[in-house]
Amino acid sequence: MADMTKKYRSKMALLIVILIAAVFLAFGLGRYTVYPGELIKIFVSRFISITKTWSDTTEAIVLNLRLPRIISGIVIGAGLSVAGASYQGMFRNPMVSPDVLGASAGSGFGAALSILLGLGWAITSLSAFAFGLAAVTLAYLIGRLFNRDEVLGLVLAGIMISTLFTSFTSFIKLISDTDSVLPAITYWLMGSLSSIRMEDLFPGILPIIAGAIPLFLLRWQLNMLTVSEDEARSMGVNTSALRGVIIVCSTLITATCVAMSGLIGWVGLVIPHFCRMLFGHDNRLVIPASMLLGASYLLIVDTVARVVATTEIPIGILTSVIGAPVFIYLMLSGKLRRRNREV
């Protein structure tokens, strides 16, 4: 048991090191290179007086452009991953993602509607957030009507609501002006961290943190959802209340992430699955591991999106291009390991 604990601690420490390396990579790479020594001095100078050996341009790039982008990448990556891990634990299905109840589809419609009406970025984000919450609320209320199986009812309702709001978004794109409005809607739906500024961070970060803290604290109770309802209740776990908390917190996280950055897929699906390969199915380990690895993954992908081409690639495209093949590999490798164990 002690050896297992030591092994898990080593893996968790490795994830922390990867995150730190991803942060330095994100700060350093771009059209304007920032070296680690300069980066450390810039931040140290905010607290103590030291001799300035860097240019004003370097300081402006670090503090005004890359810092808010990196913070948002960490928070959004961790948020989507913890929401995905929580949903997968609740539904007992590794194929579930944070948008299973329609949060992303609702947020996409809210943003598209706001862009069509010519509203500003702040209203667009607020509209995306509000419609994301509304979509999940509808899915939850409809799912409650399915008396035979509460979990199955939620999944079916989520599919229905997602399809409905996706159709609404398609209609908005159909009637939008093809010269200005349609490209703006299309770009927003592909996801990006480029428009996030420092003044936008705290209104977005606070709901994500508020949703992630309860999921982190209740991660041991998520394990109780893998047993029967009677067994869970005998251990003092109210499964209905626990599902309600998970839905509220995960929806708050997902809707906020989409409102901040647009649609970024696959993070909440692939990362928890990969963490279960590293740590097993114990959510006490999978939840914090997903937060660390999700933050690192989104930072690395965003850095690649900035430097791989002359024009920045929307991050949602890269997460899909990377996530889908990786997920297929994880599925096939898991099936192969199970077959070998049976042999």
C-alpha positions as CSV (number, residue, x, y, z in Angstrom):
1,M,0.0,0.0,0.0
2,A,2.9,2.3,0.8
3,D,4.5,1.6,-2.5
4,M,1.3,2.3,-4.3
5,T,0.9,5.6,-2.5
6,K,4.5,6.6,-3.3
7,K,3.9,5.7,-7.0
8,Y,0.8,7.9,-7.1
9,R,2.6,10.8,-5.5
10,S,5.4,10.5,-8.0
11,K,2.8,10.6,-10.9
12,M,1.1,13.6,-9.3
13,A,4.4,15.4,-8.9
14,L,5.2,14.7,-12.5
15,L,1.9,16.3,-13.6
16,I,2.9,19.4,-11.5
17,V,6.3,19.6,-13.2
18,I,4.6,19.3,-16.6
19,L,2.3,22.1,-15.8
20,I,5.2,24.4,-14.7
21,A,7.1,23.5,-17.9
22,A,3.9,24.3,-19.9
23,V,3.7,27.7,-18.3
24,F,7.3,28.6,-19.1
25,L,6.8,27.3,-22.6
26,A,3.6,29.4,-23.1
27,F,5.3,32.6,-21.8
28,G,8.5,32.1,-23.8
29,L,7.2,31.0,-27.3
30,G,5.6,33.3,-29.8
31,R,6.5,35.9,-32.4
32,Y,8.4,37.6,-29.6
33,T,10.6,35.2,-27.6
34,V,10.8,35.7,-23.9
35,Y,13.6,33.9,-22.1
36,P,13.1,32.3,-18.7
37,G,15.6,34.6,-17.0
38,E,13.8,37.7,-18.3
39,L,10.4,36.2,-17.4
40,I,11.4,35.6,-13.8
41,K,12.9,39.1,-13.4
42,I,9.8,40.8,-14.8
43,F,7.6,39.1,-12.1
44,V,10.2,39.6,-9.4
45,S,10.3,43.4,-10.2
46,R,6.5,43.6,-9.4
47,F,7.4,42.9,-5.8
48,I,10.9,44.2,-5.2
49,S,13.1,46.8,-6.9
50,I,15.7,45.3,-9.2
51,T,17.8,46.6,-12.1
52,K,15.8,46.6,-15.3
53,T,17.6,44.5,-18.0
54,W,14.5,43.9,-20.2
55,S,12.7,46.1,-22.7
56,D,9.3,47.7,-22.2
57,T,8.0,45.7,-25.1
58,T,8.9,42.4,-23.4
59,E,7.2,43.5,-20.2
60,A,4.1,44.5,-22.1
61,I,3.9,41.2,-24.0
62,V,4.3,39.2,-20.8
63,L,1.9,41.1,-18.5
64,N,-0.7,42.4,-20.9
65,L,-0.9,39.7,-23.6
66,R,0.4,36.3,-22.4
67,L,-0.3,36.5,-18.7
68,P,-4.2,36.7,-19.0
69,R,-4.1,34.1,-21.8
70,I,-2.1,31.7,-19.7
71,I,-4.2,32.1,-16.6
72,S,-7.4,31.6,-18.6
73,G,-5.8,28.5,-20.3
74,I,-5.0,27.0,-17.0
75,V,-8.4,27.7,-15.4
76,I,-10.4,26.7,-18.5
77,G,-8.4,23.5,-19.1
78,A,-8.7,22.5,-15.5
79,G,-12.3,23.4,-15.4
80,L,-13.4,21.4,-18.4
81,S,-11.4,18.4,-17.3
82,V,-12.8,18.3,-13.8
83,A,-16.3,18.8,-15.2
84,G,-15.7,15.9,-17.6
85,A,-14.3,13.7,-14.9
86,S,-17.2,14.4,-12.6
87,Y,-19.8,13.7,-15.3
88,Q,-18.0,10.5,-16.3
89,G,-18.1,9.4,-12.7
90,M,-21.7,10.3,-12.2
91,F,-22.9,8.6,-15.4
92,R,-20.5,5.7,-15.0
93,N,-19.5,6.2,-18.6
94,P,-16.0,7.2,-19.9
95,M,-17.6,8.4,-23.2
96,V,-19.4,11.3,-21.4
97,S,-18.1,14.9,-21.9
98,P,-19.0,18.2,-20.1
99,D,-21.5,19.1,-22.7
100,V,-23.6,16.0,-22.3
101,L,-26.5,18.0,-20.9
102,G,-26.4,20.6,-23.6
103,A,-24.3,23.4,-21.9
104,S,-22.0,23.9,-24.9
105,A,-24.9,23.8,-27.4
106,G,-26.9,26.4,-25.4
107,S,-23.9,28.6,-24.9
108,G,-23.1,28.4,-28.6
109,F,-26.6,29.6,-29.5
110,G,-26.5,32.4,-26.9
111,A,-23.2,33.7,-28.4
112,A,-24.4,33.4,-32.0
113,L,-27.6,35.2,-31.2
114,S,-25.7,38.0,-29.5
115,I,-23.3,38.4,-32.4
116,L,-26.2,38.4,-34.9
117,L,-27.7,41.3,-32.9
118,G,-24.4,43.2,-33.0
119,L,-23.8,43.2,-29.3
120,G,-20.4,43.6,-27.7
121,W,-18.0,40.9,-26.5
122,A,-19.1,41.3,-22.8
123,I,-22.8,40.8,-23.7
124,T,-21.9,37.9,-26.0
125,S,-20.1,36.2,-23.1
126,L,-23.0,36.9,-20.8
127,S,-25.5,35.6,-23.3
128,A,-23.5,32.4,-23.9
129,F,-23.3,31.8,-20.1
130,A,-27.1,32.4,-19.6
131,F,-28.2,30.1,-22.5
132,G,-25.8,27.4,-21.3
133,L,-27.4,27.4,-17.9
134,A,-30.8,27.5,-19.5
135,A,-30.1,24.5,-21.7
136,V,-28.9,22.3,-18.8
137,T,-31.9,23.4,-16.7
138,L,-34.3,22.3,-19.5
139,A,-32.4,19.0,-19.8
140,Y,-32.6,18.4,-16.1
141,L,-36.3,19.2,-15.8
142,I,-37.1,17.0,-18.8
143,G,-34.9,14.2,-17.6
144,R,-36.7,14.2,-14.2
145,L,-39.9,13.2,-16.1
146,F,-38.2,9.9,-17.1
147,N,-39.1,7.9,-14.0
148,R,-37.6,4.5,-14.9
149,D,-33.9,5.5,-14.9
150,E,-32.9,9.0,-13.7
151,V,-29.4,8.8,-15.3
152,L,-30.7,7.6,-18.7
153,G,-33.4,10.2,-18.6
154,L,-30.8,13.0,-18.2
155,V,-28.6,11.6,-21.0
156,L,-31.6,11.4,-23.4
157,A,-32.8,14.9,-22.4
158,G,-29.3,16.3,-22.9
159,I,-29.1,14.8,-26.4
160,M,-32.5,16.3,-27.3
161,I,-31.6,19.8,-25.9
162,S,-28.2,19.8,-27.6
163,T,-29.8,18.9,-30.9
164,L,-32.4,21.6,-30.5
165,F,-30.0,24.4,-29.7
166,T,-27.6,23.3,-32.4
167,S,-30.4,23.6,-34.9
168,F,-31.2,27.1,-33.6
169,T,-27.5,28.0,-34.1
170,S,-27.5,26.7,-37.6
171,F,-30.6,28.8,-38.4
172,I,-28.8,31.9,-37.1
173,K,-25.8,31.1,-39.3
174,L,-28.2,30.7,-42.2
175,I,-29.7,34.1,-41.9
176,S,-26.5,35.9,-40.9
177,D,-24.7,38.4,-43.2
178,T,-22.0,36.3,-45.0
179,D,-19.5,39.2,-45.1
180,S,-19.2,40.1,-41.4
181,V,-21.6,38.3,-39.0
182,L,-21.2,34.7,-40.2
183,P,-17.4,34.7,-40.1
184,A,-17.5,36.2,-36.5
185,I,-20.0,33.5,-35.4
186,T,-17.9,30.7,-37.1
187,Y,-14.7,31.9,-35.5
188,W,-16.2,32.2,-32.0
189,L,-17.7,28.7,-32.2
190,M,-14.2,27.3,-33.1
191,G,-12.8,28.5,-29.7
192,S,-9.9,30.8,-28.9
193,L,-8.2,32.4,-25.9
194,S,-6.9,35.4,-28.0
195,S,-9.7,37.8,-27.0
196,I,-9.3,37.4,-23.2
197,R,-7.9,40.3,-21.4
198,M,-6.9,40.9,-17.8
199,E,-10.1,42.7,-17.0
200,D,-12.1,39.7,-18.3
201,L,-10.4,37.2,-16.1
202,F,-11.9,37.6,-12.7
203,P,-15.6,37.6,-13.8
204,G,-14.9,34.3,-15.6
205,I,-12.5,32.7,-13.2
206,L,-14.7,33.1,-10.1
207,P,-17.6,30.9,-11.3
208,I,-15.2,28.2,-12.5
209,I,-13.4,28.1,-9.2
210,A,-16.8,28.2,-7.4
211,G,-17.8,25.1,-9.4
212,A,-14.5,23.2,-9.1
213,I,-14.1,23.5,-5.3
214,P,-17.3,21.4,-4.4
215,L,-16.4,18.8,-7.1
216,F,-12.9,18.5,-5.6
217,L,-14.2,18.2,-2.0
218,L,-16.8,15.7,-3.0
219,R,-14.5,13.6,-5.1
220,W,-14.5,10.6,-2.7
221,Q,-18.3,10.5,-2.8
222,L,-18.2,10.2,-6.6
223,N,-16.9,6.7,-6.0
224,M,-20.2,5.8,-4.2
225,L,-22.1,6.4,-7.5
226,T,-20.4,3.2,-8.9
227,V,-22.4,1.0,-6.4
228,S,-26.1,0.5,-6.2
229,E,-28.4,3.2,-4.8
230,D,-29.1,1.1,-1.6
231,E,-25.4,0.6,-0.9
232,A,-24.6,4.2,-1.4
233,R,-27.4,5.3,1.0
234,S,-26.3,2.7,3.6
235,M,-22.9,4.6,3.6
236,G,-24.6,7.9,4.2
237,V,-24.5,9.2,0.6
238,N,-27.6,10.9,-0.8
239,T,-27.1,10.0,-4.5
240,S,-29.9,12.3,-5.8
241,A,-28.5,15.3,-3.9
242,L,-24.9,14.4,-5.1
243,R,-26.0,14.2,-8.7
244,G,-27.7,17.6,-8.3
245,V,-24.5,19.2,-6.9
246,I,-22.4,17.6,-9.7
247,I,-24.8,18.9,-12.4
248,V,-24.9,22.4,-11.0
249,C,-21.2,22.7,-10.5
250,S,-20.2,21.1,-13.8
251,T,-22.8,23.3,-15.7
252,L,-21.5,26.4,-14.0
253,I,-17.9,25.5,-15.1
254,T,-18.8,24.5,-18.6
255,A,-21.0,27.4,-19.4
256,T,-18.4,29.9,-18.0
257,C,-15.6,28.2,-20.0
258,V,-17.6,28.4,-23.2
259,A,-18.6,32.0,-22.5
260,M,-14.9,33.0,-22.0
261,S,-13.3,31.1,-24.9
262,G,-15.9,29.7,-27.2
263,L,-16.4,26.0,-27.9
264,I,-13.3,23.9,-27.0
265,G,-14.0,20.3,-27.4
266,W,-12.4,17.0,-26.3
267,V,-10.6,18.4,-23.3
268,G,-13.2,17.2,-20.8
269,L,-13.5,13.8,-22.6
270,V,-9.9,12.8,-23.3
271,I,-8.1,14.1,-20.2
272,P,-10.1,12.3,-17.6
273,H,-9.9,9.1,-19.6
274,F,-6.1,9.4,-19.7
275,C,-5.9,10.1,-16.0
276,R,-7.9,7.0,-15.3
277,M,-5.2,5.0,-17.2
278,L,-2.6,6.6,-14.9
279,F,-4.4,6.4,-11.5
280,G,-7.2,3.9,-11.9
281,H,-10.9,4.6,-11.3
282,D,-10.5,6.2,-7.9
283,N,-12.0,9.7,-8.3
284,R,-10.0,10.9,-5.3
285,L,-7.0,10.8,-7.6
286,V,-8.6,11.2,-11.0
287,I,-10.2,14.6,-10.1
288,P,-7.0,16.5,-9.1
289,A,-5.0,14.7,-11.8
290,S,-7.5,15.8,-14.4
291,M,-7.3,19.4,-13.3
292,L,-3.5,19.4,-13.5
293,L,-3.2,17.6,-16.8
294,G,-6.1,19.5,-18.4
295,A,-4.5,22.8,-17.5
296,S,-1.2,21.6,-19.1
297,Y,-2.9,20.2,-22.2
298,L,-4.8,23.4,-23.0
299,L,-1.7,25.6,-22.4
300,I,0.4,23.4,-24.7
301,V,-2.3,23.3,-27.4
302,D,-2.8,27.1,-27.2
303,T,0.9,27.7,-27.5
304,V,1.0,25.5,-30.6
305,A,-2.0,27.4,-32.0
306,R,0.0,30.6,-31.7
307,V,3.3,29.6,-33.2
308,V,2.6,26.8,-35.7
309,A,1.4,29.1,-38.5
310,T,1.6,32.8,-39.4
311,T,-2.1,33.2,-38.6
312,E,-3.3,31.9,-35.2
313,I,-5.3,28.6,-35.5
314,P,-8.5,28.5,-33.4
315,I,-7.8,26.3,-30.4
316,G,-11.0,24.3,-30.9
317,I,-9.7,23.0,-34.2
318,L,-6.4,21.7,-32.6
319,T,-8.1,20.1,-29.6
320,S,-10.3,18.2,-32.0
321,V,-7.5,17.2,-34.3
322,I,-5.4,16.0,-31.4
323,G,-8.1,14.7,-29.1
324,A,-10.0,12.4,-31.5
325,P,-7.0,10.3,-32.6
326,V,-5.7,10.2,-29.0
327,F,-9.1,9.0,-27.7
328,I,-9.3,6.3,-30.4
329,Y,-5.8,5.1,-29.4
330,L,-6.8,5.1,-25.7
331,M,-9.9,3.1,-26.5
332,L,-8.0,0.5,-28.6
333,S,-5.2,0.2,-26.1
334,G,-7.7,-0.3,-23.3
335,K,-9.5,-3.0,-25.2
336,L,-6.2,-4.7,-26.1
337,R,-5.2,-4.7,-22.4
338,R,-8.5,-6.2,-21.3
339,R,-8.2,-8.9,-24.0
340,N,-4.6,-9.8,-22.9
341,R,-5.8,-10.1,-19.3
342,E,-8.6,-12.5,-20.4
343,V,-6.1,-14.6,-22.3
